[in-house]
Amino acid sequence: MTSTKFESADQLHEWMGLALAEAEAAGTEGEVPIGAVVVVDGEVVSRRHNEREATGDPTAHAEVLALRDAAAHAGTWRLSEATLVVTLEPCPMCAGTAWAARVGHVVWGAANDDAGAMGSLYNLAADPRLNHEHLVTAGVRADECSALLVNFFTKRR
């Protein structure tokens, strides 16, 4: 685990636990088990999980939903003081949403070898060609995050 922000490892572990609980809820609903939370000033302001199957909305990824709720809570789209915690490395859409919201810090669990856009395939969080970069902490509770996904897809096959 690499950390590049002032949150303690214990805080990140705790917040990832909340994201894991959201991911577990998604799995029980037949959704791909990915969960996300947004934290501002140490307070969890939103918690969401994937809802693509339930809504038929291809953009209903946990990160997008959590960031929408956080922006509504904050009364602004600018979330520069926010930390997004998600169980799977964000895809390009979700990394782009974090970029558009000017999120200050993204924490992810399992690497996304198929579509990761914060280190695995691309790195939208640290591309100097974009007008905003943010800190990333990768690999928090990675084994637990990965196990949820592996178990979910094993049962579906």
C-alpha angles and dihedrals in degrees: 000000000000119000125194104170139065098261112110122243087245091056092049090048091051094047091048087054088060091049089049090053089053090049091051090051090052091052093052088053092053093255124128101271103249122135134185139188131189119214126194121183090346093307123114104231099175140016123187144155135201114297103172095119095045095047103028086228114136090203095055094108117148093248095050092048093046092049091049090053092046092051090050090049092049095042091230140074091227107095100170092140093049130105116209113206117192134170095225128041106264121260120231093272093051093042087051091051091052088049093048091049090050090233110191100213135013122198119190136180118201122032115246104222092176100051111355113155100178101065112323104075102351134005111217090162093067107029109129090202089071122076095237133043127182139195119263131201111192133193102028106162087343095164093055093045092049093046091057091055096043092049092047094052093041089057092048095053 
